[in-house]
Amino acid sequence: MSGGARDCSHHPPLPRTLLPSLVTVAARPTSRVSTAVRLPAELHAELQQRAEEREVSVNFLVTRAVAHYLKALGPADPLSPSQGAAT
């Protein structure tokens, strides 16, 4: 995959369920932080393959996936024992 600008006009349309989260991510300020995550080798290989198929970077795909997941996750239940609440 090349590191230059990409023409995305040939990509299939994104699923409608992803569009709101993509718009939200695009509308946010562009300040970024660098972070590292450890993934199982199989998941990393699939992530790289999916990014290459779409001619996007792994970073682009991960950023969109995390934004979509967090939006779907919603707020934590304050009464949940897994959140450290006293029982």
Phi and psi in degrees as GROMACS dihedral restraints (atoms count N, CA, C in turn):
[ dihedral_restraints ]
;  ai    aj    ak    al  type     phi  dphi    fc
    3     4     5     6     1   -81.3    20    10
    4     5     6     7     1   157.8    20    10
    6     7     8     9     1   -92.0    20    10
    7     8     9    10     1    -1.3    20    10
    9    10    11    12     1   -82.2    20    10
   10    11    12    13     1  -173.3    20    10
   12    13    14    15     1   -65.7    20    10
   13    14    15    16     1   147.4    20    10
   15    16    17    18     1  -118.7    20    10
   16    17    18    19     1   141.0    20    10
   18    19    20    21     1   -86.8    20    10
   19    20    21    22     1   112.8    20    10
   21    22    23    24     1   -97.0    20    10
   22    23    24    25     1     8.4    20    10
   24    25    26    27     1   -68.5    20    10
   25    26    27    28     1   -18.1    20    10
   27    28    29    30     1   -93.4    20    10
   28    29    30    31     1    -0.7    20    10
   30    31    32    33     1   -75.6    20    10
   31    32    33    34     1   144.7    20    10
   33    34    35    36     1   -65.2    20    10
   34    35    36    37     1   153.7    20    10
   36    37    38    39     1   -62.2    20    10
   37    38    39    40     1   147.0    20    10
   39    40    41    42     1   -73.6    20    10
   40    41    42    43     1   150.0    20    10
   42    43    44    45     1   -57.7    20    10
   43    44    45    46     1   141.6    20    10
   45    46    47    48     1   -55.8    20    10
   46    47    48    49     1   -29.5    20    10
   48    49    50    51     1   -66.8    20    10
   49    50    51    52     1   -21.9    20    10
   51    52    53    54     1   -90.3    20    10
   52    53    54    55     1   -21.8    20    10
   54    55    56    57     1   -57.9    20    10
   55    56    57    58     1   -46.8    20    10
   57    58    59    60     1   -59.9    20    10
   58    59    60    61     1   -39.6    20    10
   60    61    62    63     1   -71.0    20    10
   61    62    63    64     1   -31.8    20    10
   63    64    65    66     1   -68.0    20    10
   64    65    66    67     1   -40.6    20    10
   66    67    68    69     1   -63.9    20    10
   67    68    69    70     1   -42.2    20    10
   69    70    71    72     1   -61.4    20    10
   70    71    72    73     1   -45.5    20    10
   72    73    74    75     1   -63.8    20    10
   73    74    75    76     1   -42.7    20    10
   75    76    77    78     1   -67.1    20    10
   76    77    78    79     1   -28.6    20    10
   78    79    80    81     1   -82.4    20    10
   79    80    81    82     1   -13.3    20    10
   81    82    83    84     1   -77.1    20    10
   82    83    84    85     1   157.2    20    10
   84    85    86    87     1   -56.6    20    10
   85    86    87    88     1   156.0    20    10
   87    88    89    90     1   -91.1    20    10
   88    89    90    91     1     9.6    20    10
   90    91    92    93     1   -64.5    20    10
   91    92    93    94     1   139.5    20    10
   93    94    95    96     1  -129.7    20    10
   94    95    96    97     1   154.8    20    10
   96    97    98    99     1  -122.5    20    10
   97    98    99   100     1   153.7    20    10
   99   100   101   102     1  -100.3    20    10
  100   101   102   103     1   135.5    20    10
  102   103   104   105     1  -142.8    20    10
  103   104   105   106     1   162.4    20    10
  105   106   107   108     1  -124.2    20    10
  106   107   108   109     1   141.4    20    10
  108   109   110   111     1  -130.2    20    10
  109   110   111   112     1   152.2    20    10
  111   112   113   114     1  -103.8    20    10
  112   113   114   115     1   125.3    20    10
  114   115   116   117     1  -119.4    20    10
  115   116   117   118     1   149.7    20    10
  117   118   119   120     1   -60.0    20    10
  118   119   120   121     1   145.0    20    10
  120   121   122   123     1   -54.9    20    10
  121   122   123   124     1   -39.1    20    10
  123   124   125   126     1   -65.5    20    10
  124   125   126   127     1   -40.8    20    10
  126   127   128   129     1   -68.1    20    10
  127   128   129   130     1   -40.1    20    10
  129   130   131   132     1   -62.9    20    10
  130   131   132   133     1   -43.1    20    10
  132   133   134   135     1   -62.6    20    10
  133   134   135   136     1   -41.9    20    10
  135   136   137   138     1   -65.8    20    10
  136   137   138   139     1   -40.6    20    10
  138   139   140   141     1   -60.3    20    10
  139   140   141   142     1   -46.6    20    10
  141   142   143   144     1   -61.7    20    10
  142   143   144   145     1   -42.8    20    10
  144   145   146   147     1   -62.2    20    10
  145   146   147   148     1   -47.4    20    10
  147   148   149   150     1   -62.7    20    10
  148   149   150   151     1   -39.1    20    10
  150   151   152   153     1   -64.9    20    10
  151   152   153   154     1   -44.4    20    10
  153   154   155   156     1   -63.0    20    10
  154   155   156   157     1   -41.9    20    10
  156   157   158   159     1   -58.1    20    10
  157   158   159   160     1   -34.4    20    10
  159   160   161   162     1   -96.5    20    10
  160   161   162   163     1    -1.0    20    10
  162   163   164   165     1    54.6    20    10
  163   164   165   166     1    45.0    20    10
  165   166   167   168     1  -127.3    20    10
  166   167   168   169     1   166.3    20    10
  168   169   170   171     1   -80.3    20    10
  169   170   171   172     1   158.9    20    10
  171   172   173   174     1   -60.5    20    10
  172   173   174   175     1   -39.8    20    10
  174   175   176   177     1   -57.9    20    10
  175   176   177   178     1   -45.6    20    10
  177   178   179   180     1   -58.7    20    10
  178   179   180   181     1   -48.1    20    10
  180   181   182   183     1   -64.9    20    10
  181   182   183   184     1   -43.7    20    10
  183   184   185   186     1   -65.4    20    10
  184   185   186   187     1   -43.9    20    10
  186   187   188   189     1   -58.8    20    10
  187   188   189   190     1   -45.0    20    10
  189   190   191   192     1   -68.2    20    10
  190   191   192   193     1   -39.5    20    10
  192   193   194   195     1   -65.9    20    10
  193   194   195   196     1   -42.4    20    10
  195   196   197   198     1   -65.9    20    10
  196   197   198   199     1   -43.8    20    10
  198   199   200   201     1   -59.6    20    10
  199   200   201   202     1   -43.9    20    10
  201   202   203   204     1   -63.8    20    10
  202   203   204   205     1   -45.0    20    10
  204   205   206   207     1   -63.1    20    10
  205   206   207   208     1   -46.0    20    10
  207   208   209   210     1   -65.0    20    10
  208   209   210   211     1   -37.5    20    10
  210   211   212   213     1   -64.8    20    10
  211   212   213   214     1   -41.5    20    10
  213   214   215   216     1   -71.0    20    10
  214   215   216   217     1   -29.9    20    10
  216   217   218   219     1   -67.1    20    10
  217   218   219   220     1   -41.8    20    10
  219   220   221   222     1    74.1    20    10
  220   221   222   223     1  -178.8    20    10
  222   223   224   225     1   -70.7    20    10
  223   224   225   226     1   156.1    20    10
  225   226   227   228     1   -73.5    20    10
  226   227   228   229     1   148.6    20    10
  228   229   230   231     1   -77.8    20    10
  229   230   231   232     1   117.6    20    10
  231   232   233   234     1   -65.7    20    10
  232   233   234   235     1   -15.4    20    10
  234   235   236   237     1   -96.0    20    10
  235   236   237   238     1     0.8    20    10
  237   238   239   240     1   -72.6    20    10
  238   239   240   241     1   127.3    20    10
  240   241   242   243     1   -60.2    20    10
  241   242   243   244     1   -28.0    20    10
  243   244   245   246     1   -71.3    20    10
  244   245   246   247     1   -12.0    20    10
  246   247   248   249     1   -94.0    20    10
  247   248   249   250     1     5.9    20    10
  249   250   251   252     1    86.7    20    10
  250   251   252   253     1    12.5    20    10
  252   253   254   255     1   -71.8    20    10
  253   254   255   256     1   145.9    20    10
  255   256   257   258     1   -70.2    20    10
  256   257   258   259     1   137.9    20    10
